[in-house]
Every structure is written in structure tokens, then in C-alpha cells.
Amino acid sequence: MFVRISSMLLRLFFLINLVLGIIFWTNAAPKQVHDLQLINLHMLVGILFVVALWIVSAAQGLKGGSLGLVVGAFAVGLGLAIIGLIQKGTGITPVIATLHILFFLGAMGLGEASAARYKKLTTAPAVAK
Ligand code: HEM
């Protein structure tokens, strides 16, 4: 249950941050919206996203799943947080923005793979007829 909730939150946090990120990228929001400290919200949701990713990948590992997923999700999650924190200082520059996109897509992919692996390991196999 806890792992299922984490994997649902993972998708929710991803969507929220994708929308916020596109607002930053396109400069779509008027100044009043930026005054709402959307970047701080984005960073908070982003860090919660990384925590949810680690929970789901560790859970599938503890059920005897893939160690590669545990290590990969840990590294990519940490990388995403570090790149995001660097970006807080630099703003959106081409290299760091591209890395940011590659890391959040990679993180989401590893999250989905971990959730699928967890489900497979915890669902009883169908009885053969
Ligand atoms: C679900 C994970 C995340 C998604 C989907 C996401 C998405 C985005 C997108 C699309 C952008 C604009 C384009 C770009 O810079 O590449 C952006 C910008 C940014 N993101 Fe993220 N991000 C995520 C996680 C994080 C994390 C974990 C942090 C920091 C700890 C962070 C900090 C930032 C910052 C500081 C900016 C630049 C804002 C600006 O200067 O206007 N992001 N994000």
C-alpha cells in the first residue's frame, strides 16, 4: 500500500513539476505568479519526487528485484537534485537545462520500471489451468 501510494505520488509530483517547469521555461507566468515563489515550490516538489523514487526503487530491491534499478534510481535521483540546485544559481542555461530534462525523464523512467517490477514481484502468479 505504502509503495503503491509512493508510486502514485511519483507521477503526481512529476506532473506538477513538469507544468511548473514549462511555466518557467516559456516565461508564461506574469510577475505576480513568480512572486508566489513557484521556484521554491518546484524545488520542494522535486525533492519529494526524488524521495518517492528512492522508496519505490528500494522497495522492489528489498523484494528481490533488480539491484541495478536501486543503484540507478539512487544515482539519477541524486543527480537530478544536484542539477536542480545548481540551476537555482545559474537560471535556465542551455547545458544545465538539457541535463535537467534528461535527468528528470530518466528518473521518471526508472520510477516506472521500479513500480512495475515491484508489482510483478508482489502479485501472485496466475494459477495455470
Ligand atoms: C519531477 C522532477 C522535475 C521536473 C519534471 C522538472 C522540470 C523542470 C523544467 C521543465 C524546467 C524548465 C526547463 C529546464 O530548465 O530544463 C525546470 C527548471 C528548474 N528546475 Fe526543475 N524539474 C524537476 C526537479 C527539480 C528539482 C529536484 C530541483 C531542485 C532541487 C529543480 C529546480 C529547478 C530550477 C531551479 C529551475 C530553473 C527555474 C528558473 O530559473 O526559472 N527541479 N524544471
Backbone and ligand atoms as CSV (ligand in chain L), in Angstrom:
chain,resi,resn,atom,element,x,y,z
A,1,MET,N,N,0.831,-1.207,0.000
A,1,MET,CA,C,0.000,0.000,0.000
A,1,MET,C,C,0.869,1.262,0.000
A,2,PHE,N,N,1.848,1.285,0.935
A,2,PHE,CA,C,2.756,2.434,1.052
A,2,PHE,C,C,3.531,2.636,-0.260
A,3,VAL,N,N,3.974,1.524,-0.837
A,3,VAL,CA,C,4.749,1.620,-2.077
A,3,VAL,C,C,3.847,2.066,-3.232
A,4,ARG,N,N,2.615,1.562,-3.244
A,4,ARG,CA,C,1.672,1.971,-4.306
A,4,ARG,C,C,1.374,3.466,-4.209
A,5,ILE,N,N,1.193,3.946,-2.974
A,5,ILE,CA,C,0.936,5.386,-2.797
A,5,ILE,C,C,2.163,6.179,-3.266
A,6,SER,N,N,3.356,5.688,-2.899
A,6,SER,CA,C,4.575,6.389,-3.324
A,6,SER,C,C,4.665,6.450,-4.840
A,7,SER,N,N,4.293,5.361,-5.516
A,7,SER,CA,C,4.436,5.377,-6.976
A,7,SER,C,C,3.366,6.275,-7.612
A,8,MET,N,N,2.200,6.407,-6.944
A,8,MET,CA,C,1.201,7.349,-7.467
A,8,MET,C,C,1.655,8.791,-7.234
A,9,LEU,N,N,2.237,9.042,-6.045
A,9,LEU,CA,C,2.745,10.387,-5.753
A,9,LEU,C,C,3.871,10.766,-6.717
A,10,LEU,N,N,4.674,9.759,-7.076
A,10,LEU,CA,C,5.779,9.991,-8.008
A,10,LEU,C,C,5.244,10.602,-9.313
A,11,ARG,N,N,4.158,10.025,-9.827
A,11,ARG,CA,C,3.569,10.556,-11.071
A,11,ARG,C,C,2.960,11.930,-10.854
A,12,LEU,N,N,2.301,12.092,-9.708
A,12,LEU,CA,C,1.661,13.383,-9.418
A,12,LEU,C,C,2.729,14.489,-9.312
A,13,PHE,N,N,3.809,14.213,-8.556
A,13,PHE,CA,C,4.871,15.211,-8.390
A,13,PHE,C,C,5.505,15.530,-9.738
A,14,PHE,N,N,5.665,14.491,-10.558
A,14,PHE,CA,C,6.260,14.709,-11.884
A,14,PHE,C,C,5.402,15.682,-12.695
A,15,LEU,N,N,4.090,15.418,-12.697
A,15,LEU,CA,C,3.196,16.274,-13.497
A,15,LEU,C,C,3.194,17.713,-12.981
A,16,ILE,N,N,3.111,17.871,-11.649
A,16,ILE,CA,C,3.114,19.228,-11.082
A,16,ILE,C,C,4.387,19.955,-11.514
A,17,ASN,N,N,5.537,19.268,-11.382
A,17,ASN,CA,C,6.803,19.928,-11.688
A,17,ASN,C,C,6.990,20.170,-13.176
A,18,LEU,N,N,6.415,19.284,-13.985
A,18,LEU,CA,C,6.510,19.499,-15.429
A,18,LEU,C,C,5.762,20.784,-15.808
A,19,VAL,N,N,4.561,20.942,-15.241
A,19,VAL,CA,C,3.778,22.148,-15.532
A,19,VAL,C,C,4.528,23.388,-15.034
A,20,LEU,N,N,5.052,23.324,-13.797
A,20,LEU,CA,C,5.787,24.484,-13.258
A,20,LEU,C,C,7.016,24.783,-14.115
A,21,GLY,N,N,7.736,23.711,-14.487
A,21,GLY,CA,C,8.951,23.890,-15.290
A,21,GLY,C,C,8.642,24.537,-16.635
A,22,ILE,N,N,7.529,24.122,-17.252
A,22,ILE,CA,C,7.169,24.705,-18.558
A,22,ILE,C,C,6.790,26.187,-18.378
A,23,ILE,N,N,6.173,26.498,-17.238
A,23,ILE,CA,C,5.868,27.908,-16.949
A,23,ILE,C,C,7.177,28.712,-16.849
A,24,PHE,N,N,8.196,28.140,-16.169
A,24,PHE,CA,C,9.476,28.862,-16.055
A,24,PHE,C,C,10.114,29.023,-17.426
A,25,TRP,N,N,10.096,27.930,-18.154
A,25,TRP,CA,C,10.812,27.852,-19.421
A,25,TRP,C,C,10.254,28.861,-20.434
A,26,THR,N,N,8.924,28.886,-20.512
A,26,THR,CA,C,8.278,29.729,-21.521
A,26,THR,C,C,8.059,31.147,-21.007
A,27,ASN,N,N,8.427,31.363,-19.726
A,27,ASN,CA,C,8.185,32.677,-19.139
A,27,ASN,C,C,6.714,33.052,-19.209
A,28,ALA,N,N,5.852,32.026,-19.113
A,28,ALA,CA,C,4.429,32.241,-19.358
A,28,ALA,C,C,3.749,32.996,-18.220
A,29,ALA,N,N,4.306,32.857,-17.007
A,29,ALA,CA,C,3.570,33.410,-15.871
A,29,ALA,C,C,3.817,34.903,-15.704
A,30,PRO,N,N,2.788,35.666,-15.404
A,30,PRO,CA,C,3.005,37.076,-15.110
A,30,PRO,C,C,3.791,37.231,-13.803
A,31,LYS,N,N,4.339,38.419,-13.579
A,31,LYS,CA,C,5.229,38.639,-12.430
A,31,LYS,C,C,4.565,38.259,-11.103
A,32,GLN,N,N,3.272,38.549,-10.980
A,32,GLN,CA,C,2.584,38.248,-9.714
A,32,GLN,C,C,2.693,36.757,-9.375
A,33,VAL,N,N,2.651,35.906,-10.433
A,33,VAL,CA,C,2.721,34.461,-10.198
A,33,VAL,C,C,4.125,34.081,-9.724
A,34,HIS,N,N,5.140,34.721,-10.302
A,34,HIS,CA,C,6.514,34.435,-9.860
A,34,HIS,C,C,6.722,34.850,-8.414
A,35,ASP,N,N,6.028,35.904,-8.013
A,35,ASP,CA,C,6.154,36.343,-6.624
A,35,ASP,C,C,5.623,35.291,-5.658
A,36,LEU,N,N,4.846,34.351,-6.149
A,36,LEU,CA,C,4.338,33.279,-5.277
A,36,LEU,C,C,5.420,32.264,-4.929
A,37,GLN,N,N,6.669,32.542,-5.341
A,37,GLN,CA,C,7.772,31.638,-5.019
A,37,GLN,C,C,7.567,30.255,-5.617
A,38,LEU,N,N,7.187,30.276,-6.899
A,38,LEU,CA,C,6.953,28.997,-7.585
A,38,LEU,C,C,8.223,28.156,-7.682
A,39,ILE,N,N,9.382,28.820,-7.751
A,39,ILE,CA,C,10.620,28.034,-7.872
A,39,ILE,C,C,10.864,27.243,-6.588
A,40,ASN,N,N,10.599,27.879,-5.439
A,40,ASN,CA,C,10.763,27.137,-4.176
A,40,ASN,C,C,9.799,25.959,-4.113
A,41,LEU,N,N,8.569,26.181,-4.582
A,41,LEU,CA,C,7.588,25.085,-4.606
A,41,LEU,C,C,8.093,23.965,-5.518
A,42,HIS,N,N,8.597,24.361,-6.702
A,42,HIS,CA,C,9.126,23.397,-7.673
A,42,HIS,C,C,10.258,22.572,-7.049
A,43,MET,N,N,11.136,23.234,-6.292
A,43,MET,CA,C,12.255,22.511,-5.689
A,43,MET,C,C,11.769,21.568,-4.586
A,44,LEU,N,N,10.801,22.028,-3.820
A,44,LEU,CA,C,10.260,21.169,-2.757
A,44,LEU,C,C,9.592,19.925,-3.355
A,45,VAL,N,N,8.730,20.155,-4.359
A,45,VAL,CA,C,8.048,19.016,-5.003
A,45,VAL,C,C,9.093,18.103,-5.665
A,46,GLY,N,N,10.130,18.723,-6.253
A,46,GLY,CA,C,11.189,17.947,-6.913
A,46,GLY,C,C,11.920,17.050,-5.920
A,47,ILE,N,N,12.191,17.575,-4.732
A,47,ILE,CA,C,12.907,16.771,-3.731
A,47,ILE,C,C,11.990,15.652,-3.215
A,48,LEU,N,N,10.707,15.945,-3.046
A,48,LEU,CA,C,9.768,14.890,-2.644
A,48,LEU,C,C,9.672,13.815,-3.736
A,49,PHE,N,N,9.759,14.264,-4.989
A,49,PHE,CA,C,9.758,13.331,-6.127
A,49,PHE,C,C,10.948,12.365,-6.014
A,50,VAL,N,N,12.114,12.917,-5.704
A,50,VAL,CA,C,13.315,12.076,-5.581
A,50,VAL,C,C,13.150,11.088,-4.415
A,51,VAL,N,N,12.582,11.552,-3.296
A,51,VAL,CA,C,12.385,10.659,-2.147
A,51,VAL,C,C,11.426,9.519,-2.531
A,52,ALA,N,N,10.334,9.859,-3.230
A,52,ALA,CA,C,9.374,8.824,-3.654
A,52,ALA,C,C,10.052,7.831,-4.598
A,53,LEU,N,N,10.914,8.348,-5.484
A,53,LEU,CA,C,11.653,7.466,-6.408
A,53,LEU,C,C,12.523,6.478,-5.630
A,54,TRP,N,N,13.214,6.988,-4.629
A,54,TRP,CA,C,14.090,6.108,-3.837
A,54,TRP,C,C,13.270,5.062,-3.087
A,55,ILE,N,N,12.118,5.452,-2.571
A,55,ILE,CA,C,11.276,4.491,-1.832
A,55,ILE,C,C,10.846,3.350,-2.766
A,56,VAL,N,N,10.350,3.709,-3.954
A,56,VAL,CA,C,9.828,2.678,-4.863
A,56,VAL,C,C,10.967,1.775,-5.350
A,57,SER,N,N,12.127,2.371,-5.666
A,57,SER,CA,C,13.213,1.530,-6.195
A,57,SER,C,C,13.782,0.648,-5.078
A,58,ALA,N,N,13.881,1.191,-3.843
A,58,ALA,CA,C,14.379,0.366,-2.730
A,58,ALA,C,C,13.388,-0.764,-2.443
A,59,ALA,N,N,12.088,-0.474,-2.549
A,59,ALA,CA,C,11.071,-1.489,-2.236
A,59,ALA,C,C,11.178,-2.675,-3.187
A,60,GLN,N,N,11.357,-2.401,-4.485
A,60,GLN,CA,C,11.465,-3.536,-5.402
A,60,GLN,C,C,12.771,-4.305,-5.145
A,61,GLY,N,N,13.827,-3.584,-4.732
A,61,GLY,CA,C,15.092,-4.249,-4.403
A,61,GLY,C,C,14.931,-5.169,-3.201
A,62,LEU,N,N,14.211,-4.685,-2.174
A,62,LEU,CA,C,14.016,-5.481,-0.959
A,62,LEU,C,C,13.159,-6.724,-1.222
A,63,LYS,N,N,12.344,-6.662,-2.265
A,63,LYS,CA,C,11.523,-7.839,-2.623
A,63,LYS,C,C,12.291,-8.800,-3.523
A,64,GLY,N,N,13.589,-8.545,-3.694
A,64,GLY,CA,C,14.408,-9.436,-4.519
A,64,GLY,C,C,14.443,-9.019,-5.975
A,65,GLY,N,N,14.144,-7.747,-6.250
A,65,GLY,CA,C,14.160,-7.241,-7.625
A,65,GLY,C,C,15.563,-6.893,-8.089
A,66,SER,N,N,15.655,-5.848,-8.914
A,66,SER,CA,C,16.921,-5.532,-9.558
A,66,SER,C,C,17.770,-4.560,-8.733
A,67,LEU,N,N,19.024,-4.961,-8.483
A,67,LEU,CA,C,19.949,-4.077,-7.764
A,67,LEU,C,C,20.313,-2.889,-8.664
A,68,GLY,N,N,20.363,-3.138,-9.970
A,68,GLY,CA,C,20.664,-2.067,-10.928
A,68,GLY,C,C,19.651,-0.935,-10.830
A,69,LEU,N,N,18.377,-1.296,-10.638
A,69,LEU,CA,C,17.338,-0.263,-10.505
A,69,LEU,C,C,17.538,0.544,-9.228
A,70,VAL,N,N,17.929,-0.141,-8.142
A,70,VAL,CA,C,18.153,0.564,-6.861
A,70,VAL,C,C,19.290,1.573,-7.037
A,71,VAL,N,N,20.417,1.081,-7.586
A,71,VAL,CA,C,21.598,1.936,-7.722
A,71,VAL,C,C,21.329,3.050,-8.741
A,72,GLY,N,N,20.716,2.676,-9.873
A,72,GLY,CA,C,20.434,3.660,-10.931
A,72,GLY,C,C,19.501,4.748,-10.441
A,73,ALA,N,N,18.424,4.357,-9.732
A,73,ALA,CA,C,17.461,5.344,-9.254
A,73,ALA,C,C,18.107,6.241,-8.196
A,74,PHE,N,N,18.972,5.650,-7.364
A,74,PHE,CA,C,19.638,6.476,-6.346
A,74,PHE,C,C,20.517,7.526,-7.035
A,75,ALA,N,N,21.314,7.076,-8.002
A,75,ALA,CA,C,22.264,7.987,-8.660
A,75,ALA,C,C,21.527,9.052,-9.469
A,76,VAL,N,N,20.529,8.651,-10.234
A,76,VAL,CA,C,19.829,9.616,-11.095
A,76,VAL,C,C,19.021,10.605,-10.235
A,77,GLY,N,N,18.422,10.102,-9.143
A,77,GLY,CA,C,17.668,10.985,-8.247
A,77,GLY,C,C,18.582,12.020,-7.613
A,78,LEU,N,N,19.735,11.546,-7.140
A,78,LEU,CA,C,20.699,12.465,-6.520
A,78,LEU,C,C,21.180,13.479,-7.561
A,79,GLY,N,N,21.480,12.981,-8.764
A,79,GLY,CA,C,21.938,13.859,-9.846
A,79,GLY,C,C,20.910,14.925,-10.172
A,80,LEU,N,N,19.628,14.531,-10.223
A,80,LEU,CA,C,18.563,15.494,-10.532
A,80,LEU,C,C,18.510,16.591,-9.468
A,81,ALA,N,N,18.595,16.189,-8.195
A,81,ALA,CA,C,18.537,17.187,-7.119
A,81,ALA,C,C,19.739,18.129,-7.210
A,82,ILE,N,N,20.929,17.576,-7.488
A,82,ILE,CA,C,22.129,18.421,-7.564
A,82,ILE,C,C,22.013,19.383,-8.744
A,83,ILE,N,N,21.582,18.866,-9.899
A,83,ILE,CA,C,21.448,19.729,-11.081
A,83,ILE,C,C,20.418,20.834,-10.822
A,84,GLY,N,N,19.300,20.450,-10.167
A,84,GLY,CA,C,18.271,21.457,-9.846
A,84,GLY,C,C,18.823,22.536,-8.933
A,85,LEU,N,N,19.630,22.121,-7.941
A,85,LEU,CA,C,20.178,23.116,-7.008
A,85,LEU,C,C,21.188,24.024,-7.717
A,86,ILE,N,N,21.966,23.444,-8.655
A,86,ILE,CA,C,22.897,24.278,-9.440
A,86,ILE,C,C,22.087,25.275,-10.254
A,87,GLN,N,N,20.970,24.783,-10.829
A,87,GLN,CA,C,20.147,25.624,-11.698
A,87,GLN,C,C,19.532,26.793,-10.934
A,88,LYS,N,N,19.334,26.593,-9.641
A,88,LYS,CA,C,18.805,27.680,-8.805
A,88,LYS,C,C,19.749,28.880,-8.890
A,89,GLY,N,N,21.065,28.582,-8.971
A,89,GLY,CA,C,22.053,29.658,-9.054
A,89,GLY,C,C,22.228,30.189,-10.464
A,90,THR,N,N,22.210,29.277,-11.448
A,90,THR,CA,C,22.550,29.702,-12.815
A,90,THR,C,C,21.337,30.208,-13.597
A,91,GLY,N,N,20.132,29.791,-13.209
A,91,GLY,CA,C,18.957,30.062,-14.060
A,91,GLY,C,C,18.964,29.074,-15.217
A,92,ILE,N,N,18.053,29.245,-16.176
A,92,ILE,CA,C,17.931,28.279,-17.269
A,92,ILE,C,C,18.964,28.595,-18.358
A,93,THR,N,N,20.060,27.821,-18.362
A,93,THR,CA,C,21.069,27.942,-19.420
A,93,THR,C,C,21.004,26.639,-20.226
A,94,PRO,N,N,21.415,26.670,-21.510
A,94,PRO,CA,C,21.180,25.503,-22.367
A,94,PRO,C,C,21.716,24.187,-21.815
A,95,VAL,N,N,22.963,24.163,-21.337
A,95,VAL,CA,C,23.565,22.888,-20.924
A,95,VAL,C,C,22.859,22.345,-19.684
A,96,ILE,N,N,22.704,23.197,-18.687
A,96,ILE,CA,C,22.115,22.709,-17.420
A,96,ILE,C,C,20.637,22.375,-17.619
A,97,ALA,N,N,19.941,23.141,-18.469
A,97,ALA,CA,C,18.520,22.847,-18.716
A,97,ALA,C,C,18.372,21.501,-19.420
A,98,THR,N,N,19.285,21.221,-20.373
A,98,THR,CA,C,19.224,19.936,-21.086
A,98,THR,C,C,19.491,18.785,-20.116
A,99,LEU,N,N,20.516,18.962,-19.253
A,99,LEU,CA,C,20.810,17.920,-18.262
A,99,LEU,C,C,19.616,17.714,-17.338
A,100,HIS,N,N,18.985,18.824,-16.943
A,100,HIS,CA,C,17.825,18.756,-16.050
A,100,HIS,C,C,16.722,17.904,-16.694
A,101,ILE,N,N,16.468,18.160,-17.973
A,101,ILE,CA,C,15.412,17.405,-18.676
A,101,ILE,C,C,15.799,15.923,-18.772
A,102,LEU,N,N,17.057,15.644,-19.168
A,102,LEU,CA,C,17.476,14.235,-19.295
A,102,LEU,C,C,17.348,13.512,-17.953
A,103,PHE,N,N,17.729,14.187,-16.873
A,103,PHE,CA,C,17.678,13.536,-15.556
A,103,PHE,C,C,16.250,13.348,-15.069
A,104,PHE,N,N,15.356,14.337,-15.305
A,104,PHE,CA,C,14.010,14.074,-14.777
A,104,PHE,C,C,13.280,13.033,-15.617
A,105,LEU,N,N,13.582,12.980,-16.926
A,105,LEU,CA,C,12.969,11.915,-17.737
A,105,LEU,C,C,13.521,10.548,-17.317
A,106,GLY,N,N,14.843,10.491,-17.123
A,106,GLY,CA,C,15.473,9.239,-16.686
A,106,GLY,C,C,14.925,8.799,-15.345
A,107,ALA,N,N,14.765,9.750,-14.428
A,107,ALA,CA,C,14.261,9.424,-13.089
A,107,ALA,C,C,12.844,8.865,-13.182
A,108,MET,N,N,12.020,9.489,-14.013
A,108,MET,CA,C,10.637,9.009,-14.135
A,108,MET,C,C,10.620,7.605,-14.743
A,109,GLY,N,N,11.477,7.382,-15.744
A,109,GLY,CA,C,11.562,6.054,-16.369
A,109,GLY,C,C,11.963,4.993,-15.350
A,110,LEU,N,N,12.970,5.310,-14.531
A,110,LEU,CA,C,13.413,4.344,-13.513
A,110,LEU,C,C,12.326,4.128,-12.466
A,111,GLY,N,N,11.564,5.187,-12.166
A,111,GLY,CA,C,10.453,5.072,-11.212
A,111,GLY,C,C,9.377,4.143,-11.746
A,112,GLU,N,N,9.041,4.301,-13.018
A,112,GLU,CA,C,8.012,3.431,-13.620
A,112,GLU,C,C,8.502,1.982,-13.676
A,113,ALA,N,N,9.775,1.807,-14.051
A,113,ALA,CA,C,10.330,0.447,-14.129
A,113,ALA,C,C,10.331,-0.195,-12.739
A,114,SER,N,N,10.680,0.590,-11.709
A,114,SER,CA,C,10.709,0.058,-10.340
A,114,SER,C,C,9.306,-0.324,-9.883
A,115,ALA,N,N,8.323,0.542,-10.189
A,115,ALA,CA,C,6.942,0.261,-9.765
A,115,ALA,C,C,6.441,-1.007,-10.450
A,116,ALA,N,N,6.760,-1.159,-11.741
A,116,ALA,CA,C,6.314,-2.347,-12.475
A,116,ALA,C,C,6.967,-3.598,-11.895
A,117,ARG,N,N,8.267,-3.490,-11.563
A,117,ARG,CA,C,8.975,-4.642,-11.011
A,117,ARG,C,C,8.411,-5.016,-9.644
A,118,TYR,N,N,8.110,-3.996,-8.836
A,118,TYR,CA,C,7.546,-4.253,-7.505
A,118,TYR,C,C,6.210,-4.982,-7.637
A,119,LYS,N,N,5.383,-4.494,-8.574
A,119,LYS,CA,C,4.062,-5.095,-8.759
A,119,LYS,C,C,4.195,-6.566,-9.166
A,120,LYS,N,N,5.131,-6.799,-10.098
A,120,LYS,CA,C,5.330,-8.162,-10.581
A,120,LYS,C,C,5.772,-9.084,-9.445
A,121,LEU,N,N,6.663,-8.576,-8.580
A,121,LEU,CA,C,7.214,-9.413,-7.503
A,121,LEU,C,C,6.215,-9.645,-6.377
A,122,THR,N,N,5.213,-8.782,-6.253
A,122,THR,CA,C,4.295,-8.914,-5.119
A,122,THR,C,C,2.924,-9.443,-5.527
A,123,THR,N,N,2.723,-9.629,-6.845
A,123,THR,CA,C,1.444,-10.183,-7.284
A,123,THR,C,C,1.632,-11.690,-7.468
A,124,ALA,N,N,0.733,-12.465,-6.880
A,124,ALA,CA,C,0.848,-13.924,-7.003
A,124,ALA,C,C,0.670,-14.327,-8.464
A,125,PRO,N,N,1.483,-15.261,-8.952
A,125,PRO,CA,C,1.324,-15.684,-10.350
A,125,PRO,C,C,-0.030,-16.351,-10.565
A,126,ALA,N,N,-0.601,-16.181,-11.740
A,126,ALA,CA,C,-1.904,-16.794,-12.033
A,126,ALA,C,C,-1.747,-18.306,-12.012
A,127,VAL,N,N,-2.726,-18.987,-11.473
A,127,VAL,CA,C,-2.673,-20.456,-11.417
A,127,VAL,C,C,-2.911,-21.009,-12.825
A,128,ALA,N,N,-2.019,-21.908,-13.256
A,128,ALA,CA,C,-2.177,-22.464,-14.611
A,128,ALA,C,C,-3.361,-23.398,-14.654
A,129,LYS,N,N,-4.105,-23.317,-15.714
A,129,LYS,CA,C,-5.303,-24.182,-15.798
A,129,LYS,C,C,-4.922,-25.498,-16.474
L,1,HEM,C1,C,9.987,15.763,-11.232
L,1,HEM,C2,C,11.143,16.330,-11.335
L,1,HEM,C3,C,11.335,17.640,-12.082
L,1,HEM,C4,C,10.762,18.082,-13.255
L,1,HEM,C5,C,9.727,17.355,-14.134
L,1,HEM,C6,C,11.328,19.393,-13.533
L,1,HEM,C7,C,11.049,20.166,-14.662
L,1,HEM,C8,C,11.639,21.376,-14.968
L,1,HEM,C9,C,11.529,22.065,-16.227
L,1,HEM,C10,C,10.750,21.563,-17.462
L,1,HEM,C11,C,12.231,23.237,-16.111
L,1,HEM,C12,C,12.421,24.309,-17.201
L,1,HEM,C13,C,13.377,23.840,-18.289
L,1,HEM,C14,C,14.714,23.399,-17.780
L,1,HEM,O1,O,15.358,24.144,-17.062
L,1,HEM,O2,O,15.132,22.276,-18.096
L,1,HEM,C15,C,12.775,23.305,-14.759
L,1,HEM,C16,C,13.516,24.344,-14.240
L,1,HEM,C17,C,14.059,24.364,-12.964
L,1,HEM,N1,N,14.050,23.326,-12.043
L,1,HEM,FE1,FE,13.130,21.548,-12.289
L,1,HEM,N2,N,12.205,19.733,-12.519
L,1,HEM,C18,C,12.233,18.686,-11.614
L,1,HEM,C19,C,13.002,18.601,-10.457
L,1,HEM,C20,C,13.728,19.648,-9.911
L,1,HEM,C21,C,14.483,19.590,-8.664
L,1,HEM,C22,C,14.645,18.340,-7.799
L,1,HEM,C23,C,15.026,20.848,-8.459
L,1,HEM,C24,C,15.888,21.353,-7.336
L,1,HEM,C25,C,16.166,20.733,-6.225
L,1,HEM,C26,C,14.624,21.680,-9.593
L,1,HEM,C27,C,14.973,23.011,-9.772
L,1,HEM,C28,C,14.731,23.756,-10.910
L,1,HEM,C29,C,15.171,25.129,-11.083
L,1,HEM,C30,C,15.934,25.969,-10.053
L,1,HEM,C31,C,14.751,25.514,-12.388
L,1,HEM,C32,C,15.016,26.877,-13.059
L,1,HEM,C33,C,13.914,27.840,-12.733
L,1,HEM,C34,C,14.234,29.231,-13.280
L,1,HEM,O3,O,15.392,29.663,-13.176
L,1,HEM,O4,O,13.305,29.879,-13.822
L,1,HEM,N3,N,13.846,20.917,-10.464
L,1,HEM,N4,N,12.412,22.139,-14.096
